[in-house]
Structures are given as structure tokens and as C-alpha cells.
């Protein structure tokens, strides 16, 4: 009992391929390395600016160390590390299930 759906095998295959590419794009967009790296860079910039503009009282409070400056630089470096890692090792496309590969 087969009903004609109006779609050819080629149409279905094209739709499946399109959905797989959209899924791969979504996986790359929401990669945790991108989110973590971006947030660390953003917060690193903010904390570094705070460290640059700190007065002597804030530095004296931290026993002579400009803690905001050093923490901001560390956060920037960590964020840049995550973003470089993402660029060098991108998320691989998803592997289709085994029964689809056999066809």
C-alpha cells in the first residue's frame, strides 16, 4: 500500500543533505570553544581596561600588584587560545548513520 507523496527520491535526498549542512553549521556556531573564548576575550578587555585605569590606592590594596591588569591579560590570552584552537581544529561535520552509508 504505497501512496504517492509527490516527492522523488532526488528531492528527499536533497532535503536530507540540506538539513545535514544546517546541522553542521549549527554545531559550529554553538561550539563551546567559541562561546568560552569570546567571553574570556570580552571580560579580559574589560578587566584590562580596569587595570590600566586603576589608581594607586587599588594597587596598594593588592600589596603593590596591579591585579586587574595581570588578570585581564591572563583572561585575554586564555580567550585567544580558545579562539585559535577553534580556528586550527574546527568541529568536524557529523557522520551519517551506518545504514545511510551502506546505500
N, C-alpha and C positions, 0 to 999 in steps of 0.2 A: 504494500500500500504506500506508494510513493506519491507525494504531492509536489507539484511544480512550484517552486518558490520564486521563480523569476531571476534567480542569481546563477550565473555559470560558475564553474569551478575556478575559472580565472579571476572572477570578481571576488570570490571568497578568499582566494589566496592573496590577492592584492590587499584586501581589507586586513587580513591577518598580518601581513608584512608591515602595513602602515601602523597597526596597533603595537606591534613589537618595537618599531622605531620610536614611537611615542613613549613606550615604557622605558626604553633605554635612555631617552632624553630626560625623563622624569628622574630616573635613578642618578644620572649625572648631576642634575640640578640640586637634588636633595642629598648629595654626598656629604657626610658629616665633616669631612676634612674641609670642605668649602665653608660650611657654617662656622666651625670652630676657628678656622684660620681667619675668616672675615671678622668675627667678633674679637679675637685677640688683637688683630691689627687696629680695629676701631678703638677698643679700650686702651691699647698701647699708645695710640696717638694722644688720646685724652690725658692719660696719666703722665706721658712725657711732657706735654704742654704744662700740666700742673707742676711737674718737677722743675721745668725751666723757669716758671714764674714764681716758684716758692721764695719766700723771704728768708732771712737769716734765722728768724725765730723758729720756723718749721724745721730748718736744718739742725739747729741746736737741739730741738726737741728729740730728734732722731740720733743724738750723740755725734753730730758732725757729719752724718752721711745724708746725702740728698736721695732719700729712699724712693721718692716718687720718680725721680729721673731714672734711677737704675731699674726699678720695677717696670716702668714704661718701656725702656729699651729692651728688657727681657721679654716683655709681652709682645712687642713688635717683632723681635727675632723669632719667637715661637709661632706667631701668626704667619709670618713669611715662610717659615719652614713648612707649615701645613699646606699653604698655597702652592709652594714649589713642588712638594710631594704630590699634590693633586695633579699638577701640570706634567710631571715626569711619569707618573703611574696612574693614568686615568682609569675610571671604572670600566671594566670590560663589558661588552654587550651581553645580555642574558643569553644563556644557551637554551635552545629549544628542547622540549621534552624528547625522550628517546623515540617514541612512536612516530613523531613528526619527522625525525631524521631518517628513519628507515624508508619512508615513502619516496 
